[in-house]
Amino acid sequence: MQYDMAKSTICTILKNKDTLKAADVAKGGTILTKQRPKLLDEVEKLLLVWINQKELAGDNVNETLICEKALHIHRDLLATPVSTRTASVEEFKANRGWFDNFRRRTGIHSVIRHGEAASSDKKATEDIVKEFNKFVEDEGYVSHQVFTVMKLDFSGKKFPKGPTEKALPRHKPMKDRLTLLLCMNASGDCKIKPLLVYHSENPYVFKCNTVLKAKLPVMWRANSKAWLT
C-alpha cells in the first residue's frame, strides 16, 4: 500500500481522525499514544519547562529528580478542579516505564539515568570487588601479580582543517570508531603497551604523513568494525 500500513490501521486512523486532530500534546512530543489523558499532557508540559530551566541554570537532572517532580506537579494539578479527571489519572505513578516513554516522546537525551538500577549496579560491583580481594588474599597473590584490563570505545567523526583538507578524499560522511585496550598491574610497576583496534590497517592519514605504525605508542590492529575480538 501507499503508506506501508495494514488496512485495519488505516481504517482506525480515519475513524478517529477528529480526535487525533484535536489532540493537544506536550511541546517536543513526537509520539501520540492512544486515549492519553489530557492531565498527563499538562504534567509533561510543565515538566519540560522545569527541565529546561534546570539545564539553562547548569544543573544536572536525573531520572529520580524528574519522577519526583512529575509526582509533585501531578498532585498540584489534582488539587485544582478538573472536570475531565478519571480514576486512572489519579493513580498516576512516575515509575521507570513512564520515564522511558516520556523520554522517548519528548526526545530529551541529557538526562542522567539514576535510581534503583544505578544502586543495584554499584552494589553488584562492590560484591565482585570483595569476592576478588578475598580470592587474591586466600591464594597469596601480591599486588604486582594482579593485573587490571580496561576496554575503552571511542566513536565520532572529526573533519580535518587546514591545507590537508583538500588532499583528503570526499566520501559520504560516516561514523568513525576505535577501541583501546589498557592493562597494568595493581602495584603500577608493569604497564602493558596499549592495544588499539581501528577499522583500517593503513589509514589514509598515515600515508599522507608517512606514519610508521611500529613507532606508535600502541599496538595497532585492524578489524572491519573496530571491535576487539
N, C-alpha and C positions, 0 to 999 in steps of 0.2 A: 504493500500500500504506500501511498504518497508520504505518510508521516511515520511509517515503520512502527505502527501500533496495531494491537488487536482490535477487531471491530467492536467488541464489547467495551473496550476502553474509550473509544471514540464516542460511542453512544452514551456512556456515563458522563463524559465531559459535556456533551451537548445538552444532556438532560439537566445538568447543574450549572449551566453557563451563567445564569443570572447571579447565583450565589458566588461563583468564582470571580466574576467581575466586580462584585460589591465587597469582596474581601479586603480588609484593612490590615495588612501585615506589618510587622516591625521593620523599621528602616534598616536596610542592609540585608534583609531576608531574601533568600533565593529559592526556597522551597516552601510550598503551600501544603500543609497537612490537612487531612480530611476532618471536617467538623471541629476545627480548632476554636476553643472558647475565646471570645474577644478579650476577656480579662487577662488571659495569659499573654496575648499580644501586647496589652498595655504594660504588663510586668516587664516583658523583654525590651520594650521601647525605652522605659525608664532605666532599665539595667544597662542598656547600651550607652545611654547618656552618662551614667555613673562610671562605666569602664573608660569611656573617652576622657572624662575629667581626670581620672587616675593616671592615665597614660600621659596626658599633657603635663601633669604635675610631676612626672618622672617616677611615679610609684608603681611597684610590681603588683600584679593581681594574679591570684592563683585560683584553682578550682574551688577550694574551701571557702575563700572570701566571696567568690561570685555566688555560690549556692546560699551562703548565709545572707547576702544582700538580697537575693531573689526572694527568699522567705520573708525578709523584713518588708520589702516592697509589697509583696502579696498580702501580708497581714494589714498593712496600711490601707490598701485598696479595698480589702474586705470590710474595713471599718466604715467605709462610705457606702451609702445606699446604691446598690446596683440592681436594676430590675431584671437583668438577664443572667443573674448568678445561678449556678447549678451546684448540686452536691459534689460533682466530680471536680469542679474548680476549687471548692472549699477544701478538698482533700489533696491539694497540690503538694507534691513532695519534690524538693530540689535535689534529686538524687543524681547518681552518675549517669544514668540513662538520659535524664532530662538535659544534663550538662553537655553530653556528647551531641545530642540533637540540636541544642541551642548553638553550640559552636559551629556545627555543620550548616545550620540555617543562616547564621549571620556572617560566617566566613572569618571569624576572629582567629588569628594564629599566634598572637603574642602572649596568650595565657599560659602560665606555668602549671603543669599538671602536678597537683599536690593533694595529699589526703591519705586515705587508707592504703592505697597502692604504694605510695612512697614510704609510709611507715612499715608496711609489710616487707618491701624490698630491703629497707635498712636493717630490719630485724634478721632477715634471711642472710644478709651479708655478714652481720655480726656473728651469727651462729656458725657460718662457714669459717670465719677467721678464728673463732675459738676452737673449732674442731681441728683446723690446720695447725694452730700453735700447739695443741695437745699432742698431735701426731709428731711434730718436729721434736718436742721435748721427750716423748716416750722413746723415739728412735735414736735420740742422742745426736741429732744434727746440729751444726753450728751455723752462724749467720752467713759465712762465706760459701756454704754449701746450698743455701736456699736461694733459688732464682725466681724472679717475677717476670712474666711476659705480658706485654700490653699491645693490643692492636688498635690503631687509630685509622679512621676512614675520613678522607677529605674529598669534598665534591664542590663543583662550581665551575665558573669559566672566567678567566682573566684575559682580556684582549690587550695585546701589546700596544705601546705608544712610542712614537719617535720614528727615526729613519728606517728601522727594521720592519715597520708595519706594512710597507708596500711590498716587501720581499716575501711576505707570508702568503700562502695560497688562500683564496676566498672560497671556503666551503660553507655549507649550511651550518649555522651555529649549533653546537651540541654540548651536552653537559660533560664536563671533564671530571675525572676521578683518579685518585691514587690511594693506596693502602700502605701504611707504615707499621712495621713490627719492631718494638723495642724490648730489650731484655738486659737485665742486670741482676746481681746478687744482692742480698739483704745488707751486707756489710759495705757495699758500694765500691769495692776494690776490683771488681770484674764487670766491665761493660761490653756486651757483645755488639759488634758492628751492626747498626740498624739495617733492616731489610725493607726495601722499597719496591712495591709492585705497581707497575704502570701498564696501560693497555698497549703501549708501543715499545718495541725493543730498541729502536733507534728514532726518537722523536725528531721532528723537522728542525726544531730549535737547536738540537745538538749538532746537526750537520752544518747549520749556518754559523755556529760559533766554535766549531771544532772541539767539542767537549769529549773528553776521554772518560768513559764510564769507570774504568779501572782506577781513576784518580778521585772519584767521588767519595764522600764520607759515608756512603751507604752501599749495600749490596743491591745492585739493580737487577730486577727480574721483570718479565713481561707476562701479562695474561690478557686475553681479549676483553675481559670486563674489569680488569684491575682488581680481581679478587685474590685473596690468599687461599691457596689450595693445599 
